[in-house]
Amino acid sequence: MDHYTVISADCHGGGSIEQYRDYVDPDLLDEFDSWAADFVNPYQDLSGPNASRNWDSSRRLSELEADGIVAEVIFPNTVPPFFTTSALASSQSAVADAEDLRRRWAGLKAHNRWLADFCQDAPGRRAGVFQIMLHDIDAAVAEVKWARKAGLSGGVLLPGAPPGSGVPPLYRHSYYDRLWEVCADLDVPVNCHGGGAGPQTGTGPLDRMFFLLDLRWWDINRFRQLVLGGVLERHPGLRAVFTESGVGWIPKELREMDDLYASMRTATDSHSVAFDAESGMDDLPMAPSKYWHRQCYVGATFIHPTETAIRDRVGVDKLLWGSDYPHLEASYPHSKAAIQTALKGVPAAECEQILAGNAARIYGFDLERLRPLGEKFGPARLEVAEGIDLTTLPADAAGCPAFAGLMHGGATVRMGDNRGTGK
């Protein structure tokens, strides 16, 4: 093989308002039309001629192929019916009442059913990530079962459960156990996307600034809750993917969690951090890092050379490359250059894992079926091994974190399009 097969484990998409109408519960069409009439688009990348990248199937395939990508995991992007922002950014908080909850569930179901049909437009090349709410676990479990049967192989997007969301925290709550059980039993990955865990404290500029500054903490805290709360211990078949939250935090976090674990289990003097048996730490037979290596993965969106350098500490079998298409800070249309930059000198077998093998294993892609497309569209193995002269890239590439600090005297990286997705 002369070229790599590339699967982007972090792309985004969704239907247009007109398309979503076809999937809304008929009993709610009048309410949908009222919502649509008042809807104000909050996102720059959902306006203008490029908005159709989210839902135009043929355009999407063509642009991804030109960018070296032959398959994708599709996280949500557009605003689902009866929401004011994308569900990814809202944490689905501040549910007003039962009617509000019913409408929001209808909106997410409309998105999920649109997504199932969209994935069928390119069989074997799209793994759709479906959405749920945590306010009704019976409904969430039913939607997991529906999505699996409908062929949505991208798994479930786990909403945030921050204070004020109206749902209990993720750790040590039997409230969620049936959700974890059905995901483990049906081999449905649980996806935690960057920016989707924290609370929205307001809509002003200062609220926005502190939301962005706190994103990474909330993303990491969700990992802590799943591990230290015993969720992964109680459900060893559950797989969790932490996407677009970076890679560099992982070794430090695992070391600190392991140190805390050891201290809490063995403290014998006043200088140690000791907790009583009710802390739950005695319920964990393994150190936290063991759960990472057994059940967790990282969607390493636009991975940077500094992150590739620590791949052995994170686990080469844990890294999934992603482009973030069609967001403004995505590596598109420079994904081949981003891959050359990040994976220069990395052994070919490891490149295969990071670019496609790990994603195929988690999300069910058939690599044999994709390989001819990879040969036609993927980056050349020799070019990846040799790297790229970044001075040859156009200035617009500097907006992608894959090139941060590496070109034009140091890139200035945008924080995104006000979606709050962890960049």
C-alpha positions as CSV (number, residue, x, y, z in Angstrom):
1,M,0.0,0.0,0.0
2,D,1.3,3.4,-1.0
3,H,-1.3,5.5,0.9
4,Y,-2.9,5.6,4.3
5,T,-6.6,5.0,4.8
6,V,-7.8,8.0,7.0
7,I,-10.9,8.0,9.1
8,S,-11.8,11.3,10.8
9,A,-13.0,10.4,14.3
10,D,-14.3,14.0,14.8
11,C,-16.5,15.6,12.1
12,H,-19.7,17.4,12.6
13,G,-23.0,17.6,10.8
14,G,-26.8,18.0,11.0
15,G,-29.9,18.7,9.1
16,S,-31.2,22.0,7.9
17,I,-34.4,23.3,9.5
18,E,-36.3,22.3,6.4
19,Q,-34.9,18.8,6.5
20,Y,-35.6,18.4,10.2
21,R,-39.3,19.2,9.6
22,D,-39.7,15.8,7.8
23,Y,-38.6,14.0,10.9
24,V,-40.6,15.8,13.6
25,D,-43.4,14.0,15.3
26,P,-46.5,15.0,13.2
27,D,-48.3,16.0,16.4
28,L,-45.7,18.7,17.0
29,L,-45.5,20.2,13.5
30,D,-47.5,23.4,14.4
31,E,-45.1,23.9,17.4
32,F,-42.1,23.2,15.2
33,D,-43.3,25.8,12.6
34,S,-43.7,28.3,15.4
35,W,-40.2,27.5,16.7
36,A,-38.7,27.7,13.2
37,A,-40.3,31.1,12.5
38,D,-38.6,32.6,15.6
39,F,-35.3,30.7,15.2
40,V,-32.1,32.9,15.1
41,N,-29.0,31.1,13.9
42,P,-26.3,31.5,16.6
43,Y,-23.3,30.1,14.6
44,Q,-21.1,31.5,11.9
45,D,-20.5,28.2,10.2
46,L,-24.2,27.6,9.7
47,S,-24.6,30.7,7.6
48,G,-23.8,31.4,4.0
49,P,-22.8,29.1,1.2
50,N,-20.8,26.7,3.4
51,A,-23.6,25.9,5.7
52,S,-24.7,23.0,3.4
53,R,-21.5,21.2,4.3
54,N,-23.5,19.9,7.3
55,W,-26.2,18.2,5.3
56,D,-25.2,18.1,1.6
57,S,-24.2,14.4,1.3
58,S,-22.4,14.6,-2.1
59,R,-20.6,17.9,-1.3
60,R,-19.4,16.4,1.9
61,L,-18.1,13.2,0.4
62,S,-16.3,15.2,-2.4
63,E,-14.6,17.7,0.0
64,L,-13.5,15.0,2.5
65,E,-12.1,12.9,-0.3
66,A,-10.2,15.9,-1.6
67,D,-8.8,16.3,1.9
68,G,-7.6,12.7,2.1
69,I,-10.4,11.4,4.3
70,V,-12.6,8.4,3.3
71,A,-14.8,7.8,6.4
72,E,-16.0,9.9,9.3
73,V,-17.5,9.9,12.8
74,I,-20.3,12.5,12.7
75,F,-20.9,14.5,15.9
76,P,-23.9,17.0,16.0
77,N,-23.4,20.5,14.8
78,T,-26.7,22.1,13.7
79,V,-29.3,23.2,16.2
80,P,-32.0,20.5,16.6
81,P,-35.7,21.4,16.7
82,F,-36.9,23.2,19.9
83,F,-33.3,24.1,20.9
84,T,-31.7,27.5,20.8
85,T,-28.1,26.2,20.5
86,S,-26.6,23.0,19.5
87,A,-27.2,20.3,22.1
88,L,-23.5,19.8,22.3
89,A,-23.0,23.3,23.7
90,S,-26.1,23.6,25.8
91,S,-25.5,20.7,28.1
92,Q,-29.3,20.4,27.7
93,S,-29.8,22.3,30.9
94,A,-32.6,24.5,32.2
95,V,-35.4,22.3,31.2
96,A,-38.4,24.4,32.1
97,D,-41.2,21.8,32.5
98,A,-42.5,18.5,31.2
99,E,-43.7,20.0,28.0
100,D,-40.3,21.6,27.4
101,L,-38.7,18.2,28.0
102,R,-41.1,16.5,25.6
103,R,-40.3,19.0,22.8
104,R,-36.6,18.7,23.3
105,W,-36.7,14.9,23.2
106,A,-38.7,15.3,20.0
107,G,-36.1,17.5,18.5
108,L,-33.2,15.1,19.4
109,K,-35.2,12.2,17.9
110,A,-35.7,14.2,14.7
111,H,-32.0,14.7,14.5
112,N,-31.2,11.1,15.2
113,R,-33.6,9.9,12.5
114,W,-32.2,12.4,10.0
115,L,-28.7,11.2,10.9
116,A,-29.6,7.5,10.3
117,D,-30.8,8.3,6.8
118,F,-27.7,10.6,6.1
119,C,-25.4,7.8,7.1
120,Q,-27.2,5.4,4.8
121,D,-26.4,7.8,1.9
122,A,-22.7,6.6,2.2
123,P,-22.8,3.0,3.5
124,G,-19.8,2.0,5.5
125,R,-18.3,5.5,5.5
126,R,-20.3,7.4,8.2
127,A,-20.7,6.5,11.8
128,G,-23.3,8.8,13.3
129,V,-23.2,9.9,17.0
130,F,-26.8,10.0,18.2
131,Q,-28.1,12.3,21.0
132,I,-30.1,11.7,24.2
133,M,-31.1,13.6,27.3
134,L,-30.4,12.4,30.8
135,H,-33.6,13.8,32.3
136,D,-35.5,10.6,31.4
137,I,-33.4,7.4,31.6
138,D,-36.2,5.2,30.3
139,A,-36.4,7.3,27.1
140,A,-32.5,7.4,26.9
141,V,-32.3,3.6,27.1
142,A,-35.0,3.2,24.5
143,E,-33.2,5.6,22.2
144,V,-29.9,3.7,22.5
145,K,-31.8,0.5,21.5
146,W,-33.4,2.3,18.6
147,A,-30.1,3.8,17.4
148,R,-28.3,0.5,17.5
149,K,-31.0,-1.2,15.5
150,A,-31.1,1.7,13.0
151,G,-27.4,1.3,12.3
152,L,-25.9,4.4,14.0
153,S,-22.5,3.0,14.8
154,G,-21.0,6.2,16.2
155,G,-22.3,5.6,19.7
156,V,-24.1,8.0,22.0
157,L,-23.1,11.6,22.9
158,L,-23.1,11.8,26.7
159,P,-24.5,15.2,27.8
160,G,-23.0,17.1,30.6
161,A,-24.5,16.8,34.1
162,P,-23.2,20.0,35.7
163,P,-24.8,21.7,38.7
164,G,-28.0,23.3,37.6
165,S,-28.7,20.8,34.9
166,G,-31.5,19.1,36.8
167,V,-29.9,15.7,36.7
168,P,-27.6,14.0,39.2
169,P,-23.8,13.9,38.7
170,L,-22.5,10.9,36.7
171,Y,-20.5,9.3,39.6
172,R,-21.9,6.6,41.9
173,H,-25.5,7.1,40.9
174,S,-27.7,4.1,40.3
175,Y,-29.8,6.5,38.3
176,Y,-27.6,6.0,35.3
177,D,-26.8,2.3,35.7
178,R,-29.3,1.1,33.1
179,L,-27.9,3.5,30.6
180,W,-24.4,2.2,31.1
181,E,-25.7,-1.4,31.0
182,V,-27.5,-1.0,27.7
183,C,-24.4,0.7,26.1
184,A,-22.1,-2.0,27.3
185,D,-24.5,-4.8,26.3
186,L,-25.0,-3.4,22.8
187,D,-21.4,-2.3,22.3
188,V,-22.4,1.3,22.0
189,P,-19.4,3.7,22.6
190,V,-20.1,6.6,25.0
191,N,-18.7,9.8,23.5
192,C,-17.7,12.8,25.7
193,H,-17.1,15.7,23.3
194,G,-15.0,18.7,24.4
195,G,-17.2,21.7,25.5
196,G,-20.2,19.5,26.3
197,A,-19.9,19.1,30.0
198,G,-19.8,22.5,31.6
199,P,-22.6,24.8,32.7
200,Q,-23.6,28.0,31.0
201,T,-23.6,30.8,33.6
202,G,-25.0,33.5,31.3
203,T,-24.9,35.0,27.8
204,G,-22.6,38.1,28.3
205,P,-19.0,38.5,27.2
206,L,-17.6,37.7,30.7
207,D,-19.8,34.6,30.9
208,R,-18.5,33.5,27.5
209,M,-14.9,34.1,28.5
210,F,-15.1,32.1,31.8
211,F,-17.0,29.3,30.0
212,L,-14.2,29.0,27.5
213,L,-11.5,29.1,30.2
214,D,-13.3,26.4,32.2
215,L,-14.0,24.0,29.4
216,R,-11.0,21.7,29.8
217,W,-11.7,21.4,33.6
218,W,-15.2,20.2,33.0
219,D,-14.1,17.8,30.3
220,I,-11.5,16.2,32.6
221,N,-13.9,16.1,35.5
222,R,-16.3,14.0,33.4
223,F,-13.4,11.5,33.0
224,R,-12.8,11.6,36.7
225,Q,-16.4,10.8,37.5
226,L,-16.6,7.8,35.3
227,V,-13.4,6.4,36.7
228,L,-13.3,7.4,40.4
229,G,-17.1,7.0,40.6
230,G,-16.7,3.4,39.8
231,V,-18.7,3.5,36.5
232,L,-16.0,1.8,34.5
233,E,-15.4,-0.8,37.3
234,R,-19.1,-1.7,37.5
235,H,-19.4,-1.9,33.7
236,P,-16.2,-3.3,32.3
237,G,-17.7,-3.6,28.8
238,L,-18.4,0.1,28.6
239,R,-16.1,2.1,26.3
240,A,-15.6,5.8,26.7
241,V,-14.2,8.2,24.0
242,F,-13.0,11.7,25.0
243,T,-13.0,13.7,21.8
244,E,-11.6,17.2,21.1
245,S,-10.3,17.8,24.6
246,G,-6.7,17.5,23.7
247,V,-4.2,14.8,24.6
248,G,-1.5,16.5,26.8
249,W,-3.6,16.4,30.0
250,I,-3.9,12.6,30.0
251,P,-0.5,11.5,31.4
252,K,-0.5,14.1,34.1
253,E,-4.1,13.4,35.1
254,L,-3.5,9.6,35.2
255,R,-0.4,10.1,37.4
256,E,-2.3,12.4,39.8
257,M,-5.3,10.1,40.0
258,D,-3.1,7.1,40.7
259,D,-1.3,9.1,43.4
260,L,-4.6,10.0,45.0
261,Y,-5.8,6.4,44.7
262,A,-2.7,5.1,46.5
263,S,-2.9,7.8,49.2
264,M,-6.5,7.2,50.0
265,R,-6.1,3.5,50.3
266,T,-2.9,3.4,52.3
267,A,-2.8,6.5,54.4
268,T,-1.3,5.8,57.8
269,D,-0.2,9.2,59.1
270,S,-1.5,12.7,59.5
271,H,0.3,14.0,56.4
272,S,-1.6,11.7,54.1
273,V,-5.0,12.3,52.5
274,A,-7.1,9.6,54.2
275,F,-10.8,9.0,53.7
276,D,-13.0,6.5,55.4
277,A,-14.4,3.4,53.8
278,E,-17.5,5.3,52.6
279,S,-15.4,7.3,50.1
280,G,-15.8,4.4,47.7
281,M,-12.1,4.1,46.9
282,D,-11.9,0.6,48.3
283,D,-14.5,-0.4,45.7
284,L,-11.9,0.2,43.0
285,P,-9.6,-2.9,42.7
286,M,-7.4,-1.2,40.1
287,A,-5.6,2.1,39.9
288,P,-7.3,4.8,37.7
289,S,-4.7,4.5,34.9
290,K,-5.7,0.9,34.5
291,Y,-9.3,1.8,33.6
292,W,-7.9,4.3,31.0
293,H,-5.9,1.6,29.3
294,R,-8.8,-0.9,29.5
295,Q,-11.8,1.1,28.5
296,C,-10.9,4.7,27.3
297,Y,-9.9,6.4,24.1
298,V,-9.0,9.9,23.0
299,G,-10.4,11.6,19.9
300,A,-7.2,13.5,19.1
301,T,-8.7,16.1,16.9
302,F,-6.1,17.9,14.7
303,I,-3.3,16.3,16.8
304,H,-0.2,18.4,17.3
305,P,3.4,17.1,17.1
306,T,3.8,17.8,20.9
307,E,0.9,15.4,21.4
308,T,2.3,12.7,19.1
309,A,5.5,12.9,21.1
310,I,3.7,11.5,24.2
311,R,1.7,8.8,22.4
312,D,3.5,6.0,24.2
313,R,2.4,7.4,27.6
314,V,-1.2,7.8,26.4
315,G,-1.3,4.5,24.4
316,V,-0.9,4.4,20.6
317,D,-4.0,2.1,20.6
318,K,-6.0,4.9,22.2
319,L,-5.4,7.7,19.7
320,L,-8.0,8.6,17.0
321,W,-7.2,11.3,14.5
322,G,-9.9,13.8,13.6
323,S,-10.2,16.9,11.3
324,D,-13.2,18.7,12.9
325,Y,-14.8,19.3,9.5
326,P,-16.6,21.6,8.8
327,H,-15.8,23.9,11.7
328,L,-13.8,27.1,11.0
329,E,-10.7,25.8,12.9
330,A,-10.8,22.4,11.2
331,S,-7.8,21.0,9.4
332,Y,-9.8,21.1,6.2
333,P,-8.7,21.7,3.5
334,H,-5.2,21.1,4.8
335,S,-5.6,17.7,6.5
336,K,-2.9,15.9,4.5
337,A,-0.5,18.6,5.7
338,A,-1.7,18.3,9.2
339,I,-1.1,14.6,9.1
340,Q,2.3,15.1,7.7
341,T,3.1,17.6,10.4
342,A,1.9,15.4,13.3
343,L,3.1,12.0,12.2
344,K,6.5,12.8,10.6
345,G,8.8,10.0,11.5
346,V,6.2,7.9,13.3
347,P,6.4,4.2,12.4
348,A,3.9,3.2,9.7
349,A,2.2,0.6,11.9
350,E,1.5,3.3,14.5
351,C,0.2,5.7,11.8
352,E,-2.2,3.1,10.6
353,Q,-3.6,2.8,14.1
354,I,-4.0,6.5,14.7
355,L,-5.4,7.3,11.3
356,A,-7.8,4.5,10.9
357,G,-7.3,1.3,12.9
358,N,-8.4,2.5,16.3
359,A,-11.5,4.2,14.9
360,A,-12.4,1.2,12.9
361,R,-12.2,-1.0,16.0
362,I,-14.3,1.3,18.1
363,Y,-16.9,2.5,15.6
364,G,-17.1,-0.6,13.4
365,F,-15.7,0.5,10.1
366,D,-14.6,-2.2,7.6
367,L,-10.9,-1.3,6.8
368,E,-10.8,-3.8,3.9
369,R,-13.8,-2.1,2.3
370,L,-12.2,1.3,2.8
371,R,-8.7,0.5,1.7
372,P,-9.3,1.0,-2.1
373,L,-10.6,4.5,-1.3
374,G,-7.6,5.1,0.9
375,E,-5.3,4.2,-1.9
376,K,-7.2,6.7,-4.2
377,F,-7.6,9.6,-1.8
378,G,-5.4,9.1,1.3
379,P,-2.0,10.8,2.0
380,A,1.0,9.1,0.6
381,R,3.0,7.0,3.2
382,L,6.3,8.4,2.0
383,E,5.1,12.0,2.3
384,V,3.9,11.4,5.9
385,A,7.2,9.9,6.9
386,E,9.1,12.8,5.5
387,G,6.9,15.6,6.8
388,I,6.2,18.9,5.1
389,D,7.7,22.3,4.7
390,L,5.2,24.4,6.6
391,T,6.3,27.6,4.8
392,T,4.5,26.2,1.7
393,L,1.1,26.3,3.4
394,P,-1.2,29.3,2.9
395,A,-1.8,31.6,5.7
396,D,-5.3,30.4,6.4
397,A,-3.9,27.1,7.7
398,A,-2.7,29.0,10.8
399,G,-6.2,29.0,12.1
400,C,-6.1,25.3,12.8
401,P,-4.5,24.0,16.1
402,A,-2.7,21.3,14.2
403,F,-0.2,24.0,13.1
404,A,-0.2,26.1,16.3
405,G,3.2,27.7,16.8
406,L,4.7,26.0,13.8
407,M,4.2,28.3,10.8
408,H,4.4,32.0,9.9
409,G,6.3,32.8,13.0
410,G,3.7,31.2,15.3
411,A,0.1,30.7,14.6
412,T,-2.7,32.6,16.2
413,V,-5.4,30.0,16.8
414,R,-9.0,31.0,17.0
415,M,-11.1,29.8,19.9
416,G,-13.9,28.7,17.6
417,D,-17.3,29.9,16.4
418,N,-18.8,30.5,19.9
419,R,-19.9,26.9,20.1
420,G,-17.6,26.2,23.0
421,T,-16.1,22.9,21.8
422,G,-12.9,22.9,23.7
423,K,-10.4,24.3,21.3
